[in-house]
Amino acid sequence: MSPAAILRTVVLAGAVAALEIACRTGAIPPTMVVAPSTMLVGAVEALDDPEFWRHFGVTVEAVAIAMSIAIVGGFCTGFMLTRIPPLRRAVSPFLASYYSIPHLAFYPLLIVIFGLGRAPLIVLATLFAMVAMILATMAGLDRVPPVLARTARIHRLSLLSEIWQVRLPAAAPHILSGLKLAVAYSFIGVIAGEFIMSTEGIGHEIAYAYDNFNNRRMYALILIVLALVTTFNMTVFAWERRMLKRRGL
Amino acid sequence: MTVAAEPAAPGARPLTAALGALRGPALVTLAVLVMWQLAHELAGDVAITAPAPTLAHLVEMIGQARFLPHLAETAMAFGQALLIAWMGGVLIGLCLGGSRLAGEAAEPVLVTLYSIPKVTLYPVILLLFGLGMQAKVAFGAFHGIIPVALFTLNAVRNIPAVQIRTARALRLSPAQRARHVLLPAALPEVFAGLRLGFSLTLLGSMLGELFASQRGLGFLLMKAIDLHDVETILAIAVLISVFAVAANMGLLAIDRRLRRGAAPAGHGA
């Protein structure tokens, strides 16, 4: 392990231990934060509960659909915009400000349009996640060295194989960071929507536990969601590392 | 600053350039309005009210005395959160970026924090800060501070080593080093972080107002959702969106100037 990794592990472990001690000694009341060990036990209990898996499945399904549409659609849109500079110049200030818009305000409208159920949540999450992917795709494609594009032209690659074999791999680091953001934003969209108005899903369960002062369950569920997202991101990160290493970077 | 040293173009050119720059956004605004009107025609008043009455409703609402305290509350929460996020983020970034080991140790943690769905943590923030202004400010600042810190950290790390060596040769104190070497060299990238932090802080404070608050635009939104007052929902959404887009365009313009100034700055200003 590198010194930085050791330092990081020590600091994080120290923080968790400090929190544990503060909670155990009562310096932090359990009405605020429950001890990390209690969170862990609660999480294990939740994982044992079939009811949890139903809510979990509902949320993950919505996130997976939203994420897939956002990633594919975002990439295609981003690619198209880099090909049409005037359109891009017109749209980019709006894309840059996109994440300041309170998307959740449109959730009730989506319910009216798409009916109660999972559809408005999925649409909300897709809208939320897609622009991160568009921005990342454009940033990635912008940074493809011109020499690679020229090489592709010399080899008379078709547009599709130029994209697949040259542009996509060259832009991969940025596109992957967009992918990670798209995952996070899909989760935010779905879970925030479930917080506000929903009868099932992890977001609803967290809000329900909060309303009932069931801190143990609430922290356990939050821990599970965060662990899931972090594991996913780490996997993408490890894949990215391996890919860069293979290219000798 | 190199920004001020730009040659003054002959009178008419900046105006046409400005008009040209405005044409794209104007067209997009028009397209949004047309799409809005079309959606209204398709879905009807129950789902989406038409643009003109909604905007009229917005103007009327802003004129009402009872609307202003809500606006002030939101502006207050957002302003405080932004201040904390910007100053705190730059400070954290400078500290971590100043030491190679600290930067390397902290970056993955910051990246992880940046990419987790922070909305899940809102109940925790509510428990820690109680219902009210503090929770909103904390949640907004929590959203914004991480990207600002990350960008500042990277900016400081990418400063050419020769500048840092010069600072050491001149025996600058840490404060002087930050003020005269690190900050100017890192400014363009730090500013990109500030811009991102602005958007995310706004998002965070809006989210904070939506879930648990008794005042502010977010509260008005939730009340309108409960009453199914589509006109008010849209009017507030438009108000916030216009503010966000306008502020962001302003920041983008400054961003571009800083970058343009940064390129030939080798020989200093």
Contacts between the chains, C-beta under 8 A, distances in Angstrom:
chain1	res1	chain2	res2	distance
A	2	B	104	7.4
A	3	B	101	6.1
A	4	B	101	5.8
A	4	B	104	3.5
A	4	B	105	4.4
A	5	B	105	7.5
A	7	B	101	6.3
A	7	B	102	7.7
A	7	B	105	4.2
A	8	B	105	4.2
A	8	B	106	7.4
A	8	B	108	6.9
A	8	B	109	6.5
A	11	B	105	7.0
A	12	B	109	7.2
A	31	B	127	7.1
A	32	B	127	5.0
A	32	B	128	6.0
A	33	B	124	7.3
A	33	B	127	7.0
A	33	B	128	7.4
A	86	B	24	7.2
A	89	B	24	5.0
A	90	B	23	7.8
A	90	B	24	3.1
A	90	B	25	6.5
A	90	B	27	5.6
A	90	B	28	5.1
A	91	B	24	7.7
A	91	B	28	6.0
A	93	B	24	8.0
A	93	B	25	5.6
A	93	B	245	6.8
A	93	B	248	6.8
A	93	B	249	4.9
A	93	B	252	6.2
A	94	B	25	7.4
A	94	B	28	5.8
A	94	B	245	6.4
A	96	B	195	7.7
A	96	B	199	7.8
A	96	B	248	5.5
A	96	B	252	6.0
A	97	B	199	6.8
A	97	B	241	7.8
A	97	B	244	5.0
A	97	B	245	4.1
A	97	B	247	7.8
A	97	B	248	3.7
A	97	B	249	7.2
A	99	B	199	4.7
A	99	B	200	6.7
A	99	B	203	5.7
A	100	B	198	7.5
A	100	B	199	4.5
A	100	B	202	4.4
A	100	B	203	6.3
A	100	B	240	7.5
A	100	B	241	7.4
A	100	B	243	7.9
A	100	B	244	3.0
A	100	B	245	7.4
A	100	B	247	7.7
A	100	B	248	6.4
A	101	B	237	7.3
A	101	B	240	6.9
A	101	B	241	4.6
A	101	B	244	6.0
A	101	B	245	8.0
A	102	B	203	7.5
A	102	B	206	4.4
A	102	B	207	8.0
A	102	B	210	7.5
A	102	B	218	7.6
A	102	B	221	7.2
A	102	B	237	6.1
A	102	B	240	5.4
A	102	B	241	7.6
A	104	B	206	7.7
A	104	B	207	7.1
A	104	B	210	5.7
A	105	B	221	5.3
A	105	B	233	5.9
A	105	B	236	6.7
A	105	B	237	4.2
A	105	B	240	7.7
A	106	B	237	6.6
A	107	B	225	7.9
A	108	B	225	4.6
A	108	B	228	7.3
A	108	B	230	7.9
A	108	B	233	6.4
A	109	B	47	5.7
A	109	B	48	6.2
A	109	B	230	6.8
A	109	B	233	6.9
A	109	B	234	7.7
A	112	B	43	7.4
A	112	B	46	5.9
A	112	B	47	4.2
A	112	B	230	7.8
A	113	B	43	5.7
A	113	B	47	5.2
A	180	B	115	5.2
A	181	B	115	6.4
A	183	B	115	7.7
A	184	B	115	4.6
A	184	B	116	6.5
A	184	B	117	5.4
A	185	B	117	7.9
A	187	B	117	4.0
A	187	B	120	7.7
A	188	B	117	4.3
A	188	B	118	7.4
A	188	B	119	5.0
A	191	B	117	6.0
A	191	B	119	5.7
A	191	B	120	5.9
A	192	B	119	4.6
A	192	B	207	6.7
A	195	B	119	7.1
A	195	B	122	7.7
A	195	B	211	6.4
A	196	B	210	6.9
A	196	B	211	7.6
A	196	B	225	7.8
A	197	B	225	8.0
A	203	B	120	7.9
A	206	B	120	6.7
A	206	B	123	6.4
A	207	B	123	7.5
A	210	B	123	4.3
A	210	B	126	7.4
A	215	B	127	7.3
A	218	B	123	5.8
A	219	B	124	7.6
A	222	B	120	5.2
A	222	B	121	6.6
A	222	B	123	7.4
A	222	B	124	6.9
A	225	B	117	7.0
A	225	B	120	5.1
A	226	B	116	5.4
A	226	B	117	7.9
A	226	B	120	6.4
A	226	B	121	8.0
A	229	B	115	7.2
A	229	B	116	5.4
A	229	B	117	6.3
A	230	B	112	5.8
A	230	B	116	6.5
A	233	B	112	6.8
A	233	B	115	5.5
